[in-house]
Amino acid sequence: MQVVFTHQHIYKNLDPTHVDSAMSAAIAGFDSSCSTVSKNGGTYTASVKLDKCNTAVSQTGGKIVFENSFTGNIDALTVQGIIMTKVLAFPVSCTYDESVTLELNPLHLQGSDIDITGISNNGTFGDYFDMVAYHDAGHAQEITSDDAIVIGEPVYVRIFELENIPTNIDYYLTDCTAFKRFDKPNQGSFEIVDQMCYNELVSASNTQPIRGGQRQSTGITFDFTAFAFEGQPDQLSMQCSLKLCALAVDGNTVLPDCAVQADPCPAGFSDQLALSRTADYPDLLPFE
């Protein structure tokens, strides 16, 4: 978080000789290593990492809240051995939505042009993530307009951080929905991931455990067999949801029910590598 304030927020009647000096630094979280010196007549521009300087994190009501405080430096109290001012303090906070939505729209099938773009929304943290589809499990061959996917081939999806999120936040894949037409979701949809469980029909699988611990160097990865909707055989759109969870000092989530996999999984879904394609979904085209 970045905070702009003046010396009047942290000192009462600061002596002019201390303005813009290291002696009158602003300190975040009562951590002397997190100090900021003012410039331009006592104006401070202080930046505090969301997981540093004793920043506290909490989660409630669909929001993740980071809280800290700024105080003056005790060295600014005296002039020529006489206490001349009073140190003040004030709280600061930064709030984020706990959910992020990512989109692959559209994903063209059967050799048509393909355009896969990660679009982030639903909260400020959306700027931290991207979602890309690949031909291979090593995520080296991205699906592009010159290298399209066809029905029946595996699609490997990777969700990863564009910027490092705070270490006191973890993120989890909770849901993924395929749409017949993304601009008209009521015309047809199909759940690939539901409540952190994978649909058995599309042979969805995950190379990492679905039950938490998703913050890996590769991000969140999973794959599914490319399919299409009846009447729309050349295009597929997909929207996936991430749930962000605040972490306590012991590494567990602050909210015990944050991003918990359904137990049991819904009918037709599994938390294991799914191999069955026997379920009856008449709106989907055959896989082979």
C-alpha positions in Angstrom: 0.0 0.0 0.0 1.1 3.5 -0.7 0.2 6.3 1.7 0.8 10.1 1.3 0.6 12.3 4.4 2.3 15.2 6.1 4.4 15.6 9.3 1.2 16.9 11.0 -0.2 13.3 11.0 2.6 12.0 13.1 4.1 15.0 15.0 2.4 17.7 17.0 4.2 21.0 16.4 7.3 19.5 14.8 10.3 21.8 15.1 11.2 23.3 11.6 14.8 22.1 11.9 13.5 18.5 11.8 11.3 18.8 8.8 12.5 16.6 5.9 15.3 15.1 8.0 16.0 11.5 8.9 15.3 12.4 12.5 11.6 12.9 11.8 11.1 9.8 9.7 7.7 8.1 9.6 7.8 4.5 10.8 5.4 1.8 9.7 4.2 -1.0 12.0 6.6 0.2 14.8 9.4 -1.5 12.7 12.4 0.9 12.5 13.5 -0.8 9.3 10.3 0.4 7.7 11.0 4.1 7.8 10.3 6.9 5.3 11.9 10.4 5.2 9.7 13.3 4.2 10.4 15.5 1.2 9.0 18.9 0.0 8.1 20.5 3.3 7.2 17.5 5.4 5.2 15.5 2.9 5.7 11.7 3.1 5.1 9.2 0.4 5.4 5.8 2.1 5.1 2.4 0.5 4.5 -0.7 2.7 4.5 -4.3 1.3 1.3 -6.1 2.3 3.3 -8.9 3.9 6.0 -6.8 5.6 6.4 -4.2 8.4 4.1 -6.1 10.8 1.1 -5.6 8.4 -1.9 -7.5 9.8 -4.3 -9.4 7.4 -7.9 -10.4 8.1 -10.7 -11.8 6.0 -14.4 -11.2 6.4 -17.5 -10.5 4.4 -15.9 -11.4 1.1 -13.0 -9.0 1.6 -9.4 -9.3 2.5 -8.1 -6.4 4.7 -4.5 -5.4 5.3 -4.0 -3.1 8.2 -1.0 -1.2 9.6 -0.2 2.1 11.2 2.3 5.0 10.9 3.9 6.7 13.8 6.6 9.4 14.3 10.2 8.7 15.2 11.1 9.3 18.9 14.3 11.0 17.8 12.2 14.0 16.6 10.9 14.7 20.1 13.8 16.8 21.4 15.6 19.9 20.4 18.8 20.7 22.3 17.8 18.2 24.9 14.3 19.6 25.4 11.2 17.7 24.4 9.5 19.9 21.9 6.7 17.9 20.3 4.5 14.8 20.7 4.6 11.7 18.5 1.3 10.8 16.9 0.1 7.8 15.0 -2.7 6.9 12.6 -4.0 3.6 11.1 -4.0 2.7 7.4 -5.8 -0.1 5.6 -6.2 -1.6 2.2 -9.1 -3.8 1.1 -9.4 -6.3 -1.7 -12.2 -8.5 -3.0 -11.4 -12.2 -2.2 -12.6 -13.5 -5.6 -11.0 -13.2 -9.1 -12.5 -14.3 -12.4 -10.3 -15.2 -15.4 -11.5 -15.8 -18.9 -10.5 -17.7 -22.1 -12.7 -16.2 -24.7 -13.0 -17.5 -27.3 -11.3 -20.8 -27.7 -11.9 -21.9 -31.3 -12.0 -25.6 -32.1 -11.5 -27.9 -35.1 -8.6 -26.0 -36.7 -10.4 -22.6 -36.8 -8.6 -19.5 -35.7 -7.9 -19.4 -32.0 -7.5 -16.4 -29.8 -6.7 -17.0 -26.1 -6.4 -14.0 -24.0 -6.4 -13.8 -20.2 -8.8 -11.2 -18.9 -8.9 -10.3 -15.3 -11.7 -8.6 -13.4 -13.8 -8.9 -10.2 -11.4 -7.1 -7.9 -8.1 -5.4 -7.7 -6.2 -8.7 -7.3 -7.4 -9.5 -10.9 -4.4 -7.5 -12.2 -2.1 -10.1 -10.5 -3.1 -13.1 -12.6 -3.4 -14.5 -16.1 -4.7 -17.7 -17.6 -3.2 -19.3 -20.7 -4.0 -22.6 -22.5 -1.3 -24.9 -24.0 -1.0 -28.0 -26.1 1.5 -29.7 -23.8 1.8 -30.6 -20.1 5.1 -28.7 -19.9 3.3 -25.4 -20.9 5.8 -24.6 -23.6 3.5 -24.7 -26.7 0.9 -22.1 -26.3 -2.3 -22.5 -28.3 -2.3 -19.7 -30.9 -4.1 -18.8 -34.1 -1.4 -20.7 -36.0 -1.5 -23.7 -33.8 -5.2 -24.4 -33.0 -6.7 -27.2 -30.9 -9.2 -29.8 -32.1 -11.9 -31.7 -30.3 -10.5 -34.7 -28.5 -7.1 -33.2 -27.9 -6.0 -32.3 -24.4 -6.0 -28.7 -23.3 -3.5 -27.8 -20.6 -4.5 -24.7 -18.6 -2.1 -22.7 -16.4 -3.2 -19.9 -14.0 -0.2 -17.9 -12.8 0.9 -14.7 -11.1 1.8 -11.8 -13.3 3.0 -10.1 -10.1 4.0 -11.7 -6.8 1.0 -11.6 -4.4 1.8 -11.1 -0.7 3.1 -14.2 1.1 0.2 -14.0 3.5 -2.3 -14.7 0.7 -2.9 -18.0 -1.1 -5.1 -18.6 -4.0 -7.2 -21.6 -5.2 -9.1 -22.7 -8.3 -12.7 -23.1 -7.2 -14.8 -23.2 -10.4 -14.5 -23.3 -14.2 -17.5 -23.0 -16.6 -17.5 -23.5 -20.4 -20.1 -21.5 -22.3 -21.6 -22.2 -25.7 -21.6 -18.4 -26.3 -19.8 -16.3 -23.8 -22.0 -13.2 -24.6 -25.1 -15.3 -24.1 -24.5 -17.6 -21.1 -28.1 -18.7 -20.9 -27.8 -20.5 -24.3 -25.7 -23.3 -22.8 -23.0 -23.9 -20.2 -21.1 -26.8 -18.7 -19.2 -27.0 -15.4 -15.6 -28.3 -15.8 -14.7 -27.5 -12.2 -17.3 -27.1 -9.5 -16.6 -26.5 -5.8 -13.0 -27.5 -6.4 -14.0 -30.9 -8.0 -13.3 -31.9 -11.6 -15.9 -33.1 -14.0 -15.4 -36.8 -14.9 -16.9 -36.5 -18.3 -14.2 -34.3 -19.8 -11.3 -36.2 -18.2 -10.3 -33.2 -16.3 -7.3 -33.7 -14.1 -5.0 -31.6 -12.0 -1.2 -32.1 -11.6 -1.4 -30.6 -8.2 -3.6 -31.4 -5.2 -6.9 -29.6 -5.4 -7.1 -29.3 -1.7 -5.2 -26.2 -1.0 -1.4 -25.5 -1.3 -1.9 -24.2 -4.9 0.8 -21.5 -4.6 3.5 -23.3 -6.6 6.2 -21.9 -8.9 4.1 -23.0 -11.9 0.8 -21.6 -10.5 -2.4 -23.6 -10.8 -2.4 -26.2 -13.6 -5.1 -28.5 -14.8 -6.1 -30.1 -18.1 -9.2 -31.4 -19.9 -10.2 -32.9 -23.2 -11.3 -30.3 -25.7 -15.0 -30.6 -26.4 -17.7 -28.5 -28.1 -21.4 -27.8 -27.7 -24.0 -29.1 -30.1 -24.8 -26.4 -32.6 -21.5 -24.6 -31.8 -18.8 -27.0 -33.0 -16.0 -24.4 -33.6 -15.9 -22.3 -30.5 -15.7 -22.7 -26.7 -15.4 -20.0 -24.1 -14.3 -20.7 -20.5 -14.5 -18.7 -17.3 -12.6 -19.7 -14.1 -12.9 -18.4 -10.6 -10.1 -18.0 -8.0 -10.6 -17.7 -4.3 -8.0 -15.8 -2.4 -7.5 -16.7 1.3 -5.7 -14.8 4.0 -3.0 -16.8 5.8 -2.3 -16.8 9.5 1.3 -16.9 10.9 1.1 -20.8 11.0 0.3 -20.9 7.3 -3.3 -22.0 7.7 -6.1 -20.0 6.3 -7.5 -17.3 8.6 -11.0 -18.5 7.7 -11.2 -22.3 8.0 -14.0 -22.5 5.4 -12.1 -20.4 2.8 -11.7 -22.5 -0.5 -12.7 -25.8 0.9 -13.4 -28.6 -1.6 -16.9 -30.1 -1.5 -17.1 -33.3 0.4 -18.4 -35.3 -1.2 -17.9 -33.9 -4.7 -21.1 -33.3 -6.7 -22.4 -36.3 -8.7 -20.2 -36.7 -11.8 -17.3 -34.8 -10.3 -14.2 -36.1 -8.6 -11.1 -34.9 -6.7 -9.1 -37.7 -8.3 -7.8 -38.0 -11.8 -11.0 -38.7 -13.7 -11.0 -41.3 -16.4 -14.7 -41.9 -17.0 -16.6 -40.5 -19.9 -19.8 -42.5 -19.4 -22.0 -39.8 -18.1 -24.9 -38.7 -20.3 -24.6 -35.1 -21.5 -26.6 -34.9 -24.8 -25.7 -31.2 -25.4 -22.0 -32.1 -25.8 -20.4 -33.4 -29.0 -18.5 -36.7 -28.8 -14.9 -36.6 -27.8 -13.6 -38.8 -30.6 
